[in-house]
Amino acid sequence: MAGKTVTRADLCEAVYQKVGLSRTESAMLVELVLKEITDCLERGETVKLSSFGSFIVRKKGQRIGRNPKTGKEVPISPRRVMVFKPSAILKQRINPGLDGGHKA
C-alpha cells in the first residue's frame, strides 16, 4: 500500500491553488503553521487539531535495553517522544464503512 508522500512543497502548492495567496505567501503560511506546531511540541504542549488528531509529547524514563547483536544489556537514556493520535473522524475517513473496530 505504497502511496504518494506529501511534501512541504506539495502543501504550499495546495494552499496556493485553494486559497488564492501568492506562492510566496502560501509557503510562508505553511511554514508559520508548522513552526507554531513545532514550538508548542518543543515546550511539551499537546497540539490538538479538531477533526484531525493530537500530537502528544510523552516522557520515557531510563530503562535497560539489549543490543540485538551481542545480547549485552545497555542503558537507554530518558527522553521525550512524540506520538500522533488520530481523531475518530480522521479514522473514519481513512477507513470508510468501518464502525471504529467494534465487532458484533
N, C-alpha and C positions, 0 to 999 in steps of 0.2 A: 504494500500500500504506500508506494513512494509518491508523494505529492510535491507540488512546487514549493520551494522555500521563498517566503516573502521577506524582502529586504527593506532596509530603511528607505532606499531609493524607490521601491515599489509603494511604500506607504506615502511618501512625499508625492509621487505621481498620482495616487488615488485621491489625495486631498486636493491636488491641483485640478484634477478632472471634475471632482464632485462639488467642491466648494467655490471655485472660481477665483481663488487667490492666485497671485503670480507663482511661478515655480520657486522663486527665492523665498517668498512669504510662506508658501506651503512647507518648504524644507525647514524654515525657522520654526513654524508651528509644531511640526512633528518633533523636532529636536527639543523644543521647550517642554512639551508634554513628557517625552522620555526622560529628560533631565529632572523634572519635578518628581516623577515616579522613582527614579534612581536616588535622588536626595532623600526622599521620605524613607525608602528602604534602608539606606545607609544609616539613618538615625534610629533604625529599629522599629519604625512605624509600619502598621499594616495598611496596604493600599487596597481599598475595596471599590471595585467598579461595578455598579449596579447592572444586572443582566449579563455580566461578563464573568467576574470572579474576583478572587482576592489573592494578592501577593502577600505572603506572611514570612517574617523573619523569625526563625527559631534558633535557640541556643542549644548546642550539643556539648555536653560535658566531656571531660577527658575519659578515654576508655582504652582498653588494651585490644589491639588488633593482631593479626597474624600475617606475616609475609607468606604469600601463597607458594613461592618458590622454595623457601628454606624451612617454612614452618615455624620460624622464630617469632616469638611474641615481641611486639613493639608498641610503645605508647602512641596513641593518636591524640593530638593536642585539642583542647577545647576550641570550638569555632562556632560561627553563626552560619546557618544555611537558609536559603530562600526556597519556599515551596509555593506552588500555584494551586489554588483550589477553585476549580471552575464552578460557576453558578449552576443551579438546576436548569435555568433557561438555556445556557450555553450547552450543557449536556444534552438537552432535548433537541437542540438544533443540530448537534453533531450526530446524534442517533435518533432521527425521527421515527416515530412508531413504537419506540420502547417506552415502557412505563416507569423508568427510573431503576430498573434492575430487580423489581419485585416479581416473584414467580407465584402463579396461582396454584 
